[in-house]
Amino acid sequence: MKTERVALIVNRAPNGELNEGTREEIEKQGLELLGVVPHDNLVYQYDCDGRPTVTLPVDSPVRKALQGIVDKLWL
């Protein structure tokens, strides 16, 4: 498969933040960090209940992070 762009999305990061070691490794590998999705127990509950994550509250940190990622995808 030939792609024009490869980027990294980190999922379930505590408080939506990467530790310094992870940031250094991403930079060392020359990866484009597209976004960081925070860990959120509400997403787990939605999964357990069979509810789609697209119905998360508008102010959900996960939903905000995903919107930021989508914005960077130039879709």
Distance bins in CASP14 RR format, pairs under 12 A and 6 or more apart:
PFRMAT RR
TARGET T0000
AUTHOR 0000-0000-0000
RMODE 2
METHOD distances of the structure
MODEL  1
4 32 0 0 0 0 0 1 0 0 0 0 0
4 73 0 0 0 0 0 1 0 0 0 0 0
4 74 0 0 0 0 0 1 0 0 0 0 0
5 31 0 0 0 0 0 1 0 0 0 0 0
5 32 1 0 0 1 0 0 0 0 0 0 0
5 34 0 0 0 0 1 0 0 0 0 0 0
5 72 0 0 0 0 0 1 0 0 0 0 0
5 73 0 0 0 0 1 0 0 0 0 0 0
5 74 0 0 0 0 1 0 0 0 0 0 0
6 29 0 0 0 0 0 1 0 0 0 0 0
6 30 0 0 0 0 1 0 0 0 0 0 0
6 31 1 0 0 1 0 0 0 0 0 0 0
6 32 1 0 0 1 0 0 0 0 0 0 0
6 33 0 0 0 0 0 1 0 0 0 0 0
6 34 0 0 0 0 1 0 0 0 0 0 0
7 26 0 0 0 0 0 1 0 0 0 0 0
7 29 0 0 0 0 0 1 0 0 0 0 0
7 30 0 0 0 0 0 1 0 0 0 0 0
7 31 1 0 0 1 0 0 0 0 0 0 0
7 32 1 0 1 0 0 0 0 0 0 0 0
7 33 1 0 0 1 0 0 0 0 0 0 0
7 34 1 1 0 0 0 0 0 0 0 0 0
7 35 0 0 0 0 1 0 0 0 0 0 0
7 69 0 0 0 0 1 0 0 0 0 0 0
7 72 1 0 0 1 0 0 0 0 0 0 0
7 73 0 0 0 0 1 0 0 0 0 0 0
7 74 0 0 0 0 0 1 0 0 0 0 0
8 18 0 0 0 0 0 1 0 0 0 0 0
8 22 0 0 0 0 0 1 0 0 0 0 0
8 23 0 0 0 0 0 1 0 0 0 0 0
8 25 0 0 0 0 0 1 0 0 0 0 0
8 26 1 0 0 1 0 0 0 0 0 0 0
8 27 0 0 0 0 0 1 0 0 0 0 0
8 29 0 0 0 0 1 0 0 0 0 0 0
8 30 0 0 0 0 1 0 0 0 0 0 0
8 31 1 0 1 0 0 0 0 0 0 0 0
8 32 1 0 0 1 0 0 0 0 0 0 0
8 33 1 0 1 0 0 0 0 0 0 0 0
8 34 1 0 0 1 0 0 0 0 0 0 0
8 35 1 0 0 1 0 0 0 0 0 0 0
8 36 0 0 0 0 1 0 0 0 0 0 0
8 37 0 0 0 0 0 1 0 0 0 0 0
8 69 0 0 0 0 0 1 0 0 0 0 0
8 72 0 0 0 0 0 1 0 0 0 0 0
9 16 0 0 0 0 0 1 0 0 0 0 0
9 18 0 0 0 0 0 1 0 0 0 0 0
9 26 0 0 0 0 0 1 0 0 0 0 0
9 31 0 0 0 0 0 1 0 0 0 0 0
9 32 0 0 0 0 0 1 0 0 0 0 0
9 33 0 0 0 0 1 0 0 0 0 0 0
9 34 1 0 1 0 0 0 0 0 0 0 0
9 35 1 0 1 0 0 0 0 0 0 0 0
9 36 1 0 0 1 0 0 0 0 0 0 0
9 37 1 0 0 1 0 0 0 0 0 0 0
9 65 0 0 0 0 1 0 0 0 0 0 0
9 66 0 0 0 0 1 0 0 0 0 0 0
9 68 0 0 0 0 0 1 0 0 0 0 0
9 69 1 0 0 1 0 0 0 0 0 0 0
9 70 0 0 0 0 0 1 0 0 0 0 0
9 72 0 0 0 0 1 0 0 0 0 0 0
9 73 0 0 0 0 0 1 0 0 0 0 0
10 16 0 0 0 0 1 0 0 0 0 0 0
10 17 0 0 0 0 1 0 0 0 0 0 0
10 18 1 0 0 1 0 0 0 0 0 0 0
10 19 0 0 0 0 0 1 0 0 0 0 0
10 22 1 0 0 1 0 0 0 0 0 0 0
10 23 0 0 0 0 1 0 0 0 0 0 0
10 25 0 0 0 0 0 1 0 0 0 0 0
10 26 0 0 0 0 1 0 0 0 0 0 0
10 31 0 0 0 0 0 1 0 0 0 0 0
10 33 1 0 0 1 0 0 0 0 0 0 0
10 34 0 0 0 0 1 0 0 0 0 0 0
10 35 1 0 0 1 0 0 0 0 0 0 0
10 36 1 0 1 0 0 0 0 0 0 0 0
10 37 1 0 0 1 0 0 0 0 0 0 0
10 38 0 0 0 0 1 0 0 0 0 0 0
10 39 0 0 0 0 0 1 0 0 0 0 0
10 65 0 0 0 0 1 0 0 0 0 0 0
10 69 0 0 0 0 0 1 0 0 0 0 0
11 18 0 0 0 0 0 1 0 0 0 0 0
11 34 0 0 0 0 0 1 0 0 0 0 0
11 35 0 0 0 0 1 0 0 0 0 0 0
11 36 0 0 0 0 1 0 0 0 0 0 0
11 37 1 0 1 0 0 0 0 0 0 0 0
11 38 0 0 0 0 1 0 0 0 0 0 0
11 39 0 0 0 0 1 0 0 0 0 0 0
11 40 0 0 0 0 0 1 0 0 0 0 0
11 43 0 0 0 0 1 0 0 0 0 0 0
11 53 0 0 0 0 0 1 0 0 0 0 0
11 62 0 0 0 0 1 0 0 0 0 0 0
11 65 0 0 0 0 1 0 0 0 0 0 0
11 66 0 0 0 0 0 1 0 0 0 0 0
11 69 0 0 0 0 0 1 0 0 0 0 0
12 18 0 0 0 0 0 1 0 0 0 0 0
12 36 0 0 0 0 1 0 0 0 0 0 0
12 37 1 0 0 1 0 0 0 0 0 0 0
12 38 1 0 0 1 0 0 0 0 0 0 0
12 39 1 0 1 0 0 0 0 0 0 0 0
12 40 0 0 0 0 1 0 0 0 0 0 0
12 41 0 0 0 0 0 1 0 0 0 0 0
12 43 0 0 0 0 1 0 0 0 0 0 0
12 44 0 0 0 0 1 0 0 0 0 0 0
12 61 0 0 0 0 0 1 0 0 0 0 0
12 62 0 0 0 0 1 0 0 0 0 0 0
12 65 0 0 0 0 0 1 0 0 0 0 0
13 19 0 0 0 0 1 0 0 0 0 0 0
13 22 0 0 0 0 1 0 0 0 0 0 0
13 23 0 0 0 0 0 1 0 0 0 0 0
13 26 0 0 0 0 0 1 0 0 0 0 0
13 33 0 0 0 0 0 1 0 0 0 0 0
13 35 0 0 0 0 1 0 0 0 0 0 0
13 36 1 0 1 0 0 0 0 0 0 0 0
13 37 1 0 0 1 0 0 0 0 0 0 0
13 38 1 0 1 0 0 0 0 0 0 0 0
13 39 1 0 0 1 0 0 0 0 0 0 0
13 40 0 0 0 0 0 1 0 0 0 0 0
13 61 0 0 0 0 0 1 0 0 0 0 0
13 62 0 0 0 0 0 1 0 0 0 0 0
13 65 0 0 0 0 1 0 0 0 0 0 0
14 22 0 0 0 0 0 1 0 0 0 0 0
14 36 0 0 0 0 0 1 0 0 0 0 0
14 37 0 0 0 0 0 1 0 0 0 0 0
14 38 1 0 0 1 0 0 0 0 0 0 0
14 39 1 0 1 0 0 0 0 0 0 0 0
14 40 0 0 0 0 0 1 0 0 0 0 0
14 41 0 0 0 0 0 1 0 0 0 0 0
14 61 0 0 0 0 0 1 0 0 0 0 0
15 36 0 0 0 0 1 0 0 0 0 0 0
15 37 0 0 0 0 0 1 0 0 0 0 0
15 38 1 0 0 1 0 0 0 0 0 0 0
15 39 1 0 0 1 0 0 0 0 0 0 0
15 40 0 0 0 0 0 1 0 0 0 0 0
15 61 0 0 0 0 1 0 0 0 0 0 0
15 65 0 0 0 0 0 1 0 0 0 0 0
16 22 0 0 0 0 0 1 0 0 0 0 0
16 35 0 0 0 0 1 0 0 0 0 0 0
16 36 1 0 1 0 0 0 0 0 0 0 0
16 37 1 0 0 1 0 0 0 0 0 0 0
16 38 1 1 0 0 0 0 0 0 0 0 0
16 39 1 0 0 1 0 0 0 0 0 0 0
16 40 0 0 0 0 1 0 0 0 0 0 0
16 61 1 0 0 1 0 0 0 0 0 0 0
16 62 0 0 0 0 1 0 0 0 0 0 0
16 64 0 0 0 0 0 1 0 0 0 0 0
16 65 1 0 0 1 0 0 0 0 0 0 0
17 23 0 0 0 0 1 0 0 0 0 0 0
17 35 0 0 0 0 0 1 0 0 0 0 0
17 36 1 0 0 1 0 0 0 0 0 0 0
17 37 0 0 0 0 0 1 0 0 0 0 0
17 38 1 0 0 1 0 0 0 0 0 0 0
17 39 0 0 0 0 0 1 0 0 0 0 0
17 61 0 0 0 0 0 1 0 0 0 0 0
17 65 0 0 0 0 0 1 0 0 0 0 0
18 24 0 0 0 0 1 0 0 0 0 0 0
18 25 0 0 0 0 1 0 0 0 0 0 0
18 26 1 0 0 1 0 0 0 0 0 0 0
18 27 0 0 0 0 0 1 0 0 0 0 0
18 31 0 0 0 0 0 1 0 0 0 0 0
18 33 0 0 0 0 1 0 0 0 0 0 0
18 35 0 0 0 0 1 0 0 0 0 0 0
18 36 1 0 0 1 0 0 0 0 0 0 0
18 37 0 0 0 0 0 1 0 0 0 0 0
18 38 0 0 0 0 0 1 0 0 0 0 0
19 25 0 0 0 0 1 0 0 0 0 0 0
19 26 0 0 0 0 0 1 0 0 0 0 0
19 36 0 0 0 0 0 1 0 0 0 0 0
20 26 0 0 0 0 0 1 0 0 0 0 0
20 27 0 0 0 0 0 1 0 0 0 0 0
21 27 0 0 0 0 1 0 0 0 0 0 0
21 28 0 0 0 0 1 0 0 0 0 0 0
21 29 0 0 0 0 0 1 0 0 0 0 0
22 28 0 0 0 0 0 1 0 0 0 0 0
22 29 0 0 0 0 0 1 0 0 0 0 0
22 31 0 0 0 0 0 1 0 0 0 0 0
22 33 0 0 0 0 1 0 0 0 0 0 0
22 36 0 0 0 0 1 0 0 0 0 0 0
23 29 0 0 0 0 0 1 0 0 0 0 0
23 30 0 0 0 0 0 1 0 0 0 0 0
23 31 0 0 0 0 0 1 0 0 0 0 0
23 33 0 0 0 0 1 0 0 0 0 0 0
23 36 0 0 0 0 0 1 0 0 0 0 0
24 30 0 0 0 0 0 1 0 0 0 0 0
24 31 0 0 0 0 0 1 0 0 0 0 0
24 33 0 0 0 0 0 1 0 0 0 0 0
25 31 0 0 0 0 1 0 0 0 0 0 0
25 33 0 0 0 0 0 1 0 0 0 0 0
26 32 0 0 0 0 1 0 0 0 0 0 0
26 33 1 0 1 0 0 0 0 0 0 0 0
26 34 0 0 0 0 0 1 0 0 0 0 0
26 35 0 0 0 0 0 1 0 0 0 0 0
26 36 0 0 0 0 0 1 0 0 0 0 0
27 33 0 0 0 0 1 0 0 0 0 0 0
32 69 0 0 0 0 0 1 0 0 0 0 0
32 72 0 0 0 0 1 0 0 0 0 0 0
32 73 0 0 0 0 0 1 0 0 0 0 0
33 69 0 0 0 0 0 1 0 0 0 0 0
33 72 0 0 0 0 1 0 0 0 0 0 0
34 65 0 0 0 0 0 1 0 0 0 0 0
34 66 0 0 0 0 0 1 0 0 0 0 0
34 68 0 0 0 0 1 0 0 0 0 0 0
34 69 1 0 1 0 0 0 0 0 0 0 0
34 70 0 0 0 0 1 0 0 0 0 0 0
34 71 0 0 0 0 0 1 0 0 0 0 0
34 72 1 0 1 0 0 0 0 0 0 0 0
34 73 1 0 0 1 0 0 0 0 0 0 0
34 74 0 0 0 0 0 1 0 0 0 0 0
35 62 0 0 0 0 0 1 0 0 0 0 0
35 64 0 0 0 0 0 1 0 0 0 0 0
35 65 1 0 0 1 0 0 0 0 0 0 0
35 66 0 0 0 0 1 0 0 0 0 0 0
35 67 0 0 0 0 0 1 0 0 0 0 0
35 68 1 0 0 1 0 0 0 0 0 0 0
35 69 1 0 1 0 0 0 0 0 0 0 0
35 70 0 0 0 0 0 1 0 0 0 0 0
35 71 0 0 0 0 0 1 0 0 0 0 0
35 72 1 0 0 1 0 0 0 0 0 0 0
35 73 0 0 0 0 0 1 0 0 0 0 0
36 61 0 0 0 0 0 1 0 0 0 0 0
36 62 0 0 0 0 0 1 0 0 0 0 0
36 64 0 0 0 0 0 1 0 0 0 0 0
36 65 1 0 0 1 0 0 0 0 0 0 0
36 66 0 0 0 0 0 1 0 0 0 0 0
36 68 0 0 0 0 0 1 0 0 0 0 0
36 69 0 0 0 0 1 0 0 0 0 0 0
36 72 0 0 0 0 0 1 0 0 0 0 0
37 43 0 0 0 0 1 0 0 0 0 0 0
37 53 0 0 0 0 0 1 0 0 0 0 0
37 56 0 0 0 0 0 1 0 0 0 0 0
37 60 0 0 0 0 0 1 0 0 0 0 0
37 61 0 0 0 0 1 0 0 0 0 0 0
37 62 1 0 1 0 0 0 0 0 0 0 0
37 63 0 0 0 0 1 0 0 0 0 0 0
37 64 0 0 0 0 1 0 0 0 0 0 0
37 65 1 0 1 0 0 0 0 0 0 0 0
37 66 1 0 0 1 0 0 0 0 0 0 0
37 67 0 0 0 0 0 1 0 0 0 0 0
37 68 0 0 0 0 1 0 0 0 0 0 0
37 69 1 0 0 1 0 0 0 0 0 0 0
37 70 0 0 0 0 0 1 0 0 0 0 0
38 56 0 0 0 0 0 1 0 0 0 0 0
38 60 0 0 0 0 1 0 0 0 0 0 0
38 61 1 0 1 0 0 0 0 0 0 0 0
38 62 1 0 0 1 0 0 0 0 0 0 0
38 63 0 0 0 0 0 1 0 0 0 0 0
38 64 0 0 0 0 1 0 0 0 0 0 0
38 65 1 0 0 1 0 0 0 0 0 0 0
38 66 0 0 0 0 0 1 0 0 0 0 0
39 61 0 0 0 0 1 0 0 0 0 0 0
39 62 0 0 0 0 1 0 0 0 0 0 0
39 65 0 0 0 0 0 1 0 0 0 0 0
40 46 0 0 0 0 1 0 0 0 0 0 0
40 47 0 0 0 0 0 1 0 0 0 0 0
40 53 0 0 0 0 1 0 0 0 0 0 0
40 56 0 0 0 0 1 0 0 0 0 0 0
40 57 0 0 0 0 0 1 0 0 0 0 0
40 59 0 0 0 0 0 1 0 0 0 0 0
40 60 1 0 0 1 0 0 0 0 0 0 0
40 61 1 0 0 1 0 0 0 0 0 0 0
40 62 1 0 1 0 0 0 0 0 0 0 0
40 63 0 0 0 0 1 0 0 0 0 0 0
40 64 0 0 0 0 0 1 0 0 0 0 0
40 65 0 0 0 0 1 0 0 0 0 0 0
40 66 0 0 0 0 0 1 0 0 0 0 0
41 47 0 0 0 0 0 1 0 0 0 0 0
41 48 0 0 0 0 0 1 0 0 0 0 0
41 56 0 0 0 0 0 1 0 0 0 0 0
41 60 0 0 0 0 0 1 0 0 0 0 0
41 61 0 0 0 0 0 1 0 0 0 0 0
41 62 0 0 0 0 0 1 0 0 0 0 0
42 48 0 0 0 0 0 1 0 0 0 0 0
42 49 0 0 0 0 0 1 0 0 0 0 0
42 51 0 0 0 0 1 0 0 0 0 0 0
42 53 0 0 0 0 1 0 0 0 0 0 0
42 55 0 0 0 0 0 1 0 0 0 0 0
42 56 1 0 0 1 0 0 0 0 0 0 0
42 57 0 0 0 0 1 0 0 0 0 0 0
42 59 0 0 0 0 0 1 0 0 0 0 0
42 60 1 0 0 1 0 0 0 0 0 0 0
42 61 0 0 0 0 1 0 0 0 0 0 0
42 62 1 0 0 1 0 0 0 0 0 0 0
42 63 0 0 0 0 1 0 0 0 0 0 0
43 49 0 0 0 0 0 1 0 0 0 0 0
43 50 0 0 0 0 0 1 0 0 0 0 0
43 51 0 0 0 0 1 0 0 0 0 0 0
43 52 0 0 0 0 0 1 0 0 0 0 0
43 53 1 0 1 0 0 0 0 0 0 0 0
43 54 0 0 0 0 0 1 0 0 0 0 0
43 55 0 0 0 0 0 1 0 0 0 0 0
43 56 1 0 0 1 0 0 0 0 0 0 0
43 57 0 0 0 0 0 1 0 0 0 0 0
43 60 0 0 0 0 1 0 0 0 0 0 0
43 61 0 0 0 0 1 0 0 0 0 0 0
43 62 1 0 1 0 0 0 0 0 0 0 0
43 63 0 0 0 0 1 0 0 0 0 0 0
43 65 0 0 0 0 0 1 0 0 0 0 0
43 66 0 0 0 0 0 1 0 0 0 0 0
44 50 0 0 0 0 0 1 0 0 0 0 0
44 51 0 0 0 0 0 1 0 0 0 0 0
44 53 0 0 0 0 0 1 0 0 0 0 0
44 56 0 0 0 0 0 1 0 0 0 0 0
44 62 0 0 0 0 0 1 0 0 0 0 0
45 51 0 0 0 0 1 0 0 0 0 0 0
45 53 0 0 0 0 0 1 0 0 0 0 0
45 55 0 0 0 0 0 1 0 0 0 0 0
45 56 0 0 0 0 0 1 0 0 0 0 0
45 60 0 0 0 0 0 1 0 0 0 0 0
45 62 0 0 0 0 0 1 0 0 0 0 0
46 52 1 0 0 1 0 0 0 0 0 0 0
46 53 1 0 1 0 0 0 0 0 0 0 0
46 54 0 0 0 0 1 0 0 0 0 0 0
46 55 1 0 0 1 0 0 0 0 0 0 0
46 56 1 0 0 1 0 0 0 0 0 0 0
46 57 0 0 0 0 0 1 0 0 0 0 0
46 60 0 0 0 0 1 0 0 0 0 0 0
46 62 0 0 0 0 1 0 0 0 0 0 0
46 63 0 0 0 0 0 1 0 0 0 0 0
47 53 1 0 0 1 0 0 0 0 0 0 0
47 56 0 0 0 0 0 1 0 0 0 0 0
47 62 0 0 0 0 0 1 0 0 0 0 0
49 55 0 0 0 0 0 1 0 0 0 0 0
51 57 0 0 0 0 0 1 0 0 0 0 0
52 63 0 0 0 0 0 1 0 0 0 0 0
53 60 0 0 0 0 1 0 0 0 0 0 0
53 62 1 0 0 1 0 0 0 0 0 0 0
53 63 1 0 0 1 0 0 0 0 0 0 0
53 65 0 0 0 0 0 1 0 0 0 0 0
53 66 0 0 0 0 1 0 0 0 0 0 0
54 60 0 0 0 0 0 1 0 0 0 0 0
54 62 0 0 0 0 0 1 0 0 0 0 0
54 63 0 0 0 0 1 0 0 0 0 0 0
54 66 0 0 0 0 1 0 0 0 0 0 0
54 67 0 0 0 0 0 1 0 0 0 0 0
54 70 0 0 0 0 0 1 0 0 0 0 0
55 62 0 0 0 0 0 1 0 0 0 0 0
55 63 0 0 0 0 1 0 0 0 0 0 0
56 62 1 0 0 1 0 0 0 0 0 0 0
56 63 1 0 1 0 0 0 0 0 0 0 0
56 64 0 0 0 0 1 0 0 0 0 0 0
56 65 0 0 0 0 0 1 0 0 0 0 0
56 66 0 0 0 0 1 0 0 0 0 0 0
56 67 0 0 0 0 0 1 0 0 0 0 0
57 63 1 0 0 1 0 0 0 0 0 0 0
57 64 0 0 0 0 0 1 0 0 0 0 0
58 64 0 0 0 0 1 0 0 0 0 0 0
58 66 0 0 0 0 0 1 0 0 0 0 0
58 67 0 0 0 0 1 0 0 0 0 0 0
59 65 0 0 0 0 0 1 0 0 0 0 0
59 67 0 0 0 0 0 1 0 0 0 0 0
60 66 0 0 0 0 1 0 0 0 0 0 0
60 67 0 0 0 0 1 0 0 0 0 0 0
61 67 0 0 0 0 0 1 0 0 0 0 0
61 68 0 0 0 0 0 1 0 0 0 0 0
62 68 0 0 0 0 0 1 0 0 0 0 0
62 69 0 0 0 0 0 1 0 0 0 0 0
63 69 0 0 0 0 0 1 0 0 0 0 0
63 70 0 0 0 0 0 1 0 0 0 0 0
64 70 0 0 0 0 0 1 0 0 0 0 0
64 71 0 0 0 0 0 1 0 0 0 0 0
65 71 0 0 0 0 0 1 0 0 0 0 0
65 72 0 0 0 0 0 1 0 0 0 0 0
66 72 0 0 0 0 0 1 0 0 0 0 0
66 73 0 0 0 0 0 1 0 0 0 0 0
67 73 0 0 0 0 0 1 0 0 0 0 0
67 75 0 0 0 0 0 1 0 0 0 0 0
68 74 0 0 0 0 0 1 0 0 0 0 0
68 75 0 0 0 0 0 1 0 0 0 0 0
69 75 0 0 0 0 0 1 0 0 0 0 0
END
